[in-house]
Amino acid sequence: MLYEHWDRFYKVDLKIGGLFSWVPLTPNQWTFLGLFPAFISFYLLINQKFVLAACFLLLSSFFDVIDGAVARATGRVTKLGAYLDTIVDRYVEGIVVFGLVFVSLPDFFLPATAWIFLYLFGSLITTYSKCAAKEKDVVTDELRGGILERAERLTGLLLGLFLAKIDKTYLTYMIFILAILSNISALQRMSKAFKKAM
């Protein structure tokens, strides 16, 4: 949903790109750099260091902002860069969510690991529904939208990690919400694809 308000963030994006364009790193190198904080976040999660894990996930997300901003500011936007950014985004989210499996979370109707799986599954299907629609020529433009895209998922996960410092039950609740809404988002995208194909 946040992409719908991209025009509001565009000026900020240009400033970030200009600020970091002097660093001797290519946009693609910025993209891959985002993996390192994700692995640190994973390590911190399995050691129950929730606030620090959230901080490193936030750092990884910031690198994800920088890569695109630098590419646009320096005129180095490429299809390969966009492709790598998408793949690394999935790895970052997957690495951190996998770390949740090793956290002793309280159950909520289902085992906590079931909600973690459903959250990751919904996240992947939301992304794949867009790729499949484009690959199979169901849509001509990019299939976007849904109640919970990547930015919203990461925001929810960050909130859950910070709240876990108080009580891990809050993290279970947040994973439950993310599991439900990410799958609803996938269904919304599939519905859009069906309508466009009719």
C-alpha positions as CSV (number, residue, x, y, z in Angstrom):
1,M,0.0,0.0,0.0
2,L,2.9,2.4,0.7
3,Y,3.9,2.4,-3.0
4,E,0.7,4.3,-3.7
5,H,2.2,7.2,-1.9
6,W,5.6,7.1,-3.6
7,D,5.3,10.6,-4.8
8,R,5.4,11.9,-1.2
9,F,8.7,10.1,-0.6
10,Y,10.4,10.9,-4.0
11,K,12.1,14.1,-2.8
12,V,13.5,12.3,0.2
13,D,14.6,9.4,-2.0
14,L,16.6,11.8,-4.2
15,K,18.2,13.4,-1.1
16,I,19.2,10.0,0.2
17,G,20.6,9.0,-3.2
18,G,22.6,12.2,-3.4
19,L,23.9,11.8,0.1
20,F,25.2,8.3,-0.4
21,S,26.2,8.6,-4.1
22,W,29.8,9.7,-3.0
23,V,30.4,6.3,-1.3
24,P,32.5,4.1,-3.7
25,L,29.8,1.4,-3.9
26,T,27.6,0.5,-6.8
27,P,23.8,0.2,-6.3
28,N,24.2,-3.6,-6.6
29,Q,26.8,-3.6,-3.9
30,W,24.5,-1.7,-1.7
31,T,21.9,-4.3,-2.4
32,F,24.1,-7.2,-1.4
33,L,25.4,-5.3,1.7
34,G,21.9,-5.6,3.1
35,L,22.4,-9.3,3.6
36,F,25.0,-8.9,6.3
37,P,22.7,-7.2,8.8
38,A,20.0,-9.8,8.1
39,F,22.4,-12.6,9.1
40,I,23.4,-10.7,12.2
41,S,19.7,-10.2,13.0
42,F,19.2,-14.0,12.6
43,Y,22.0,-14.7,15.0
44,L,20.6,-12.2,17.5
45,L,17.1,-13.7,17.2
46,I,18.3,-17.2,18.1
47,N,19.9,-15.7,21.1
48,Q,16.7,-13.9,22.1
49,K,18.2,-10.4,21.6
50,F,15.0,-9.0,20.1
51,V,15.7,-5.3,20.2
52,L,19.1,-5.7,18.6
53,A,17.7,-8.1,16.0
54,A,15.1,-5.4,15.1
55,C,17.8,-2.8,14.9
56,F,19.9,-4.8,12.4
57,L,16.8,-5.7,10.4
58,L,16.1,-1.9,10.3
59,L,19.7,-1.4,9.1
60,S,19.2,-4.0,6.3
61,S,16.0,-2.3,5.3
62,F,17.9,1.1,5.1
63,F,20.4,-0.4,2.8
64,D,17.5,-1.5,0.6
65,V,16.4,2.1,0.4
66,I,19.9,3.3,-0.3
67,D,20.5,1.0,-3.3
68,G,17.5,2.2,-5.3
69,A,18.1,5.8,-4.2
70,V,21.7,5.8,-5.4
71,A,20.8,4.1,-8.6
72,R,18.2,6.8,-9.4
73,A,20.4,9.7,-8.3
74,T,23.4,8.5,-10.4
75,G,21.4,7.4,-13.4
76,R,22.4,3.7,-12.9
77,V,18.9,2.2,-12.8
78,T,19.0,-1.2,-14.6
79,K,16.7,-4.2,-15.0
80,L,19.5,-6.4,-13.5
81,G,19.6,-4.1,-10.4
82,A,15.8,-4.3,-10.0
83,Y,16.0,-8.1,-10.3
84,L,18.8,-8.5,-7.7
85,D,17.0,-6.1,-5.4
86,T,13.9,-8.3,-5.5
87,I,15.8,-11.5,-4.9
88,V,17.9,-10.1,-2.0
89,D,14.7,-8.7,-0.5
90,R,13.3,-12.2,-0.4
91,Y,16.5,-13.6,1.2
92,V,16.6,-10.9,3.8
93,E,13.0,-11.6,4.9
94,G,13.5,-15.3,4.7
95,I,16.6,-15.2,6.8
96,V,15.0,-13.2,9.6
97,V,11.7,-15.1,9.6
98,F,13.7,-18.4,9.7
99,G,15.4,-17.0,12.8
100,L,11.9,-16.9,14.5
101,V,11.7,-20.7,14.3
102,F,14.5,-20.9,16.9
103,V,12.7,-18.5,19.3
104,S,10.7,-20.2,22.0
105,L,7.4,-18.4,21.3
106,P,4.1,-19.2,23.1
107,D,1.5,-20.8,20.9
108,F,-1.8,-19.1,19.8
109,F,-4.5,-21.6,18.7
110,L,-1.8,-23.2,16.5
111,P,1.9,-23.8,17.3
112,A,3.9,-20.6,16.8
113,T,6.0,-22.3,14.1
114,A,2.8,-22.9,12.1
115,W,2.1,-19.2,12.1
116,I,5.7,-18.5,11.1
117,F,5.3,-20.9,8.1
118,L,2.0,-19.3,7.1
119,Y,3.6,-15.8,7.3
120,L,6.5,-16.8,5.1
121,F,4.3,-18.7,2.7
122,G,1.9,-15.7,2.3
123,S,4.9,-13.4,1.8
124,L,6.3,-15.7,-1.0
125,I,3.0,-16.2,-2.7
126,T,2.3,-12.5,-2.6
127,T,5.5,-12.0,-4.5
128,Y,5.1,-15.0,-6.8
129,S,1.6,-14.0,-7.8
130,K,3.0,-10.9,-9.3
131,C,5.8,-12.7,-11.1
132,A,3.6,-15.5,-12.4
133,A,1.0,-13.0,-13.7
134,K,3.7,-11.2,-15.7
135,E,5.4,-14.4,-16.9
136,K,2.2,-15.9,-18.1
137,D,1.1,-12.7,-19.8
138,V,-2.0,-12.4,-17.7
139,V,-1.1,-8.7,-17.1
140,T,0.9,-6.3,-19.2
141,D,1.9,-4.0,-16.3
142,E,3.3,-4.9,-12.9
143,L,0.7,-6.5,-10.6
144,R,0.9,-4.6,-7.3
145,G,-1.2,-3.8,-4.3
146,G,-2.7,-5.8,-1.5
147,I,-3.3,-5.1,2.1
148,L,0.2,-6.1,3.2
149,E,3.2,-5.6,0.9
150,R,6.8,-6.0,1.9
151,A,7.2,-2.6,3.6
152,E,4.1,-3.2,5.8
153,R,5.3,-6.7,6.6
154,L,8.7,-5.5,7.8
155,T,7.1,-2.7,9.8
156,G,4.8,-5.2,11.5
157,L,7.8,-7.6,12.2
158,L,9.9,-4.8,13.6
159,L,7.0,-3.8,15.9
160,G,6.7,-7.4,17.0
161,L,10.4,-7.7,17.8
162,F,10.4,-4.5,19.8
163,L,7.4,-5.6,21.8
164,A,9.0,-9.0,22.4
165,K,11.3,-7.2,24.8
166,I,8.3,-6.7,27.0
167,D,6.6,-10.1,26.4
168,K,7.2,-12.7,23.6
169,T,3.4,-13.2,23.4
170,Y,3.2,-9.9,21.6
171,L,5.5,-11.3,18.9
172,T,3.4,-14.4,18.5
173,Y,0.3,-12.1,18.1
174,M,2.1,-10.0,15.5
175,I,3.2,-13.1,13.5
176,F,-0.4,-14.3,13.6
177,I,-1.6,-11.0,12.1
178,L,1.2,-11.1,9.5
179,A,0.3,-14.7,8.6
180,I,-3.3,-13.8,8.0
181,L,-2.8,-10.5,6.2
182,S,0.0,-11.7,4.0
183,N,-2.2,-14.5,2.7
184,I,-5.1,-12.1,2.2
185,S,-2.7,-9.9,0.2
186,A,-1.7,-12.8,-2.0
187,L,-5.4,-13.6,-2.6
188,Q,-6.0,-9.9,-3.5
189,R,-3.3,-10.0,-6.1
190,M,-4.6,-13.2,-7.6
191,S,-8.1,-11.6,-7.7
192,K,-6.7,-8.7,-9.6
193,A,-5.0,-11.1,-12.1
194,F,-8.2,-13.0,-12.6
195,K,-10.1,-9.7,-13.3
196,K,-7.5,-8.6,-15.8
197,A,-7.5,-11.9,-17.6
198,M,-11.3,-12.0,-18.0
